[in-house]
């Protein structure tokens, strides 16, 4: 190829890419917010990227990059306006595909266009089924249409107000909380020391399906619940795609379906679903990304494979920016990509090695970045804090972890001993990390607490993927069928179908009750009138010199209602949180509590039920104090 021809092709590719990307931006500005249709288009564009000939592996790689590297776009403010990060990603995807199509010249476009369509196999239907099943399980949250219903869904998980606040802060200010500096009154923003990788993903989904800025409280609550539901669907599809990408299972769809069912059920109907609904969605996403690490490592035969190494790095970055403790499992699971240390595993071209080195550098920066956010926290003190979480069955957790270990080590008797055995490091590292945290808690506080139990749930969920990996390793060496066996197989096809369905149902039962799965994400009855009161108060935020305190008249604690009020109004600072904690931990009723609150928090405004506002004003004493009592 001559120099002029090369320049012409590069010029053509750049021009085409810029035109398509620019057109995408114009369409985004001209006709914004097409709801779920835009998200579907984004998924199709991601699956069109020619990263692999197999659809499942394309889905795995695209999902890893989305969950791992999307948060990087929110680390600083970008002048994107109504285009938003979602519009930027859509334009990059569309423009990148156009550039790749025309990079070989006009004559090569038809051939390259055919490469955009993956080679479909029966097994590629499994991730689609998994995503569909996840959508069915979470369909209750999709049906949320009002703010009280959304709050009814979120109130049972205390930490949901914090996660909602971080997502809304991203949409309001265009960057993570740690980059914002001081609040308007000189106070410090709450959650400035909390990595927000998961929240950046949710904010991007909200931008994709709706608006690029924070909306009114009622609409914000509904869009947040819908975005979280899409996360459940994407995670279900991602995990199934990872299972179906394993070479041993791609040749055995009958084994892939129950294997995917086992792993996906753990996250969508089992302990993962309970944790998600309980207010720990970032933790569940981090567990899912960690579970994908050993599966992706298993299909990486050489170290100098830039695309696979970048995907592994994206998974690690996603874990670090969502729940950093899980790096104790994800890190060792990723490092074993260098094993077995044979010459073939390290063989690669100079270009591949240079690209891999650059990828490793970028990955290291993305993984280390959360440490800057966490700077100033005392790890020893943090690890012993209390918290509410459903304690897992520790015996079952250990059994699942040891089952994964045993299945991997069983391969020591096979032809690829190290390749099988290396993946046992993930559950063993998880048990070791949990043991270390537990010993520290007993030493420092005298009892096991929040982070130990949470880490053990993570060990259970990640170990499910190692169990699947071990089973696939045992299936690798099955003998080739004879012609007679193939004829017998055809004759017994109905029996095999029934057996596969029964095995899949049995696998899902190990981690979640399938018949009642949809109830996990059901919409509870609104907690009246507390849910309506919080939304009504937030719809008309009061500007006060120090703080605004909300005293609900219905079910629920006053402190929880206050935190939701702060999240919905974008005023959650460390000082406001401390004042609320001191004042609202023990609240009887508005009439008896308000005088004490006005004494404890000088300059505060107290919001009460409009029906009782006059009675409360008479109880506080003095016109100046009465003026600081308002109805919502």
Rosetta blueprint (number, residue, H / E / L):
1 X L
2 X L
3 X H
4 X H
5 X H
6 X H
7 X H
8 X H
9 X H
10 X H
11 X H
12 X H
13 X H
14 X H
15 X H
16 X H
17 X H
18 X H
19 X H
20 X H
21 X H
22 X H
23 X H
24 X H
25 X H
26 X H
27 X H
28 X H
29 X H
30 X H
31 X L
32 X L
33 X L
34 X L
35 X L
36 X H
37 X H
38 X H
39 X H
40 X H
41 X H
42 X H
43 X H
44 X H
45 X H
46 X H
47 X H
48 X H
49 X L
50 X L
51 X L
52 X L
53 X L
54 X E
55 X H
56 X H
57 X H
58 X H
59 X H
60 X H
61 X H
62 X H
63 X H
64 X H
65 X H
66 X H
67 X H
68 X H
69 X H
70 X H
71 X H
72 X H
73 X H
74 X H
75 X L
76 X L
77 X L
78 X L
79 X L
80 X L
81 X L
82 X L
83 X L
84 X H
85 X H
86 X H
87 X H
88 X H
89 X H
90 X H
91 X H
92 X H
93 X H
94 X H
95 X H
96 X H
97 X H
98 X H
99 X H
100 X H
101 X H
102 X H
103 X L
104 X L
105 X L
106 X H
107 X H
108 X H
109 X H
110 X H
111 X H
112 X H
113 X H
114 X H
115 X H
116 X L
117 X L
118 X L
119 X E
120 X L
121 X L
122 X H
123 X H
124 X H
125 X H
126 X H
127 X H
128 X H
129 X H
130 X H
131 X H
132 X H
133 X H
134 X H
135 X H
136 X H
137 X H
138 X L
139 X H
140 X H
141 X H
142 X H
143 X L
144 X L
145 X L
146 X L
147 X H
148 X H
149 X H
150 X H
151 X H
152 X H
153 X H
154 X H
155 X H
156 X L
157 X L
158 X L
159 X L
160 X H
161 X H
162 X H
163 X H
164 X H
165 X H
166 X H
167 X H
168 X H
169 X H
170 X H
171 X H
172 X H
173 X H
174 X L
175 X L
176 X L
177 X H
178 X H
179 X H
180 X L
181 X L
182 X E
183 X L
184 X L
185 X L
186 X L
187 X L
188 X E
189 X E
190 X L
191 X L
192 X L
193 X L
194 X L
195 X L
196 X L
197 X H
198 X H
199 X H
200 X H
201 X H
202 X H
203 X H
204 X H
205 X H
206 X H
207 X H
208 X H
209 X H
210 X L
211 X L
212 X L
213 X L
214 X L
215 X L
216 X L
217 X H
218 X H
219 X H
220 X H
221 X H
222 X H
223 X H
224 X H
225 X H
226 X H
227 X H
228 X H
229 X H
230 X H
231 X H
232 X H
233 X H
234 X H
235 X H
236 X H
237 X H
238 X H
239 X H
240 X H
241 X H
242 X H
243 X H
244 X H
245 X L
246 X L
247 X H
248 X H
249 X H
250 X H
251 X L
252 X L
253 X H
254 X H
255 X H
256 X H
257 X H
258 X H
259 X H
260 X H
261 X H
262 X H
263 X H
264 X H
265 X H
266 X H
267 X H
268 X H
269 X L
270 X L
271 X H
272 X H
273 X H
274 X H
275 X H
276 X H
277 X H
278 X L
279 X L
280 X L
281 X H
282 X H
283 X H
284 X H
285 X H
286 X H
287 X H
288 X H
289 X H
290 X H
291 X H
292 X H
293 X H
294 X H
295 X H
296 X H
297 X H
298 X H
299 X L
300 X L
301 X L
302 X L
303 X L
304 X L
305 X L
306 X H
307 X H
308 X H
309 X H
310 X H
311 X H
312 X H
313 X H
314 X H
315 X H
316 X H
317 X H
318 X H
319 X H
320 X H
321 X L
322 X L
323 X L
324 X H
325 X H
326 X H
327 X H
328 X H
329 X H
330 X H
331 X H
332 X H
333 X H
334 X H
335 X H
336 X H
337 X H
338 X H
339 X L
340 X L
341 X L
342 X L
343 X L
344 X H
345 X H
346 X H
347 X L
348 X L
349 X L
350 X H
351 X H
352 X H
353 X H
354 X H
355 X H
356 X H
357 X H
358 X H
359 X H
360 X H
361 X H
362 X H
363 X H
364 X H
365 X H
366 X H
367 X H
368 X H
369 X H
370 X H
371 X H
372 X H
373 X H
374 X H
375 X L
376 X L
377 X L
378 X L
379 X H
380 X H
381 X H
382 X H
383 X L
384 X L
385 X L
386 X L
387 X L
388 X L
389 X L
390 X L
391 X L
392 X L
393 X L
394 X H
395 X H
396 X H
397 X H
398 X H
399 X H
400 X H
401 X H
402 X H
403 X H
404 X H
405 X H
406 X H
407 X H
408 X H
409 X H
410 X H
411 X H
412 X H
413 X H
414 X L
415 X L
416 X L
417 X H
418 X H
419 X H
420 X H
421 X H
422 X H
423 X H
424 X H
425 X H
426 X H
427 X H
428 X H
429 X H
430 X H
431 X H
432 X H
433 X H
434 X H
435 X H
436 X H
437 X H
438 X H
439 X H
440 X H
441 X H
442 X H
443 X H
444 X H
445 X H
446 X L
447 X L
448 X L
449 X L
450 X H
451 X H
452 X H
453 X H
454 X H
455 X H
456 X H
457 X H
458 X H
459 X H
460 X H
461 X H
462 X H
463 X H
464 X H
465 X H
466 X H
467 X H
468 X H
469 X H
470 X H
471 X H
472 X H
473 X H
474 X H
475 X H
476 X L
477 X L
478 X L
479 X L
480 X L
481 X L
482 X L
483 X H
484 X H
485 X H
486 X H
487 X H
488 X H
489 X H
490 X H
491 X H
492 X L
493 X H
494 X H
495 X H
496 X H
497 X H
498 X H
499 X H
500 X H
501 X H
502 X H
503 X H
504 X H
505 X H
506 X H
507 X H
508 X H
509 X H
510 X L
511 X L
512 X L
513 X L
514 X H
515 X H
516 X H
517 X H
518 X H
519 X H
520 X L
521 X L
522 X L
523 X L
524 X L
525 X L
526 X L
527 X L
528 X L
529 X L
530 X H
531 X H
532 X H
533 X H
534 X H
535 X H
536 X H
537 X H
538 X H
539 X H
540 X L
541 X L
542 X L
543 X L
544 X L
545 X L
546 X L
547 X L
548 X E
549 X E
550 X E
551 X L
552 X L
553 X L
554 X L
555 X L
556 X L
557 X L
558 X H
559 X H
560 X H
561 X H
562 X H
563 X H
564 X H
565 X H
566 X H
567 X H
568 X H
569 X H
570 X L
571 X L
572 X L
573 X E
574 X H
575 X H
576 X H
577 X H
578 X H
579 X H
580 X H
581 X H
582 X H
583 X H
584 X H
585 X L
586 X L
587 X L
588 X L
589 X L
590 X H
591 X H
592 X H
593 X H
594 X H
595 X H
596 X H
597 X H
598 X H
599 X H
600 X H
601 X L
602 X L
603 X L
604 X L
605 X E
606 X E
607 X E
608 X E
609 X L
610 X H
611 X H
612 X H
613 X H
614 X H
615 X H
616 X H
617 X H
618 X H
619 X H
620 X H
621 X L
622 X L
623 X H
624 X H
625 X H
626 X H
627 X L
628 X L
629 X E
630 X E
631 X E
632 X L
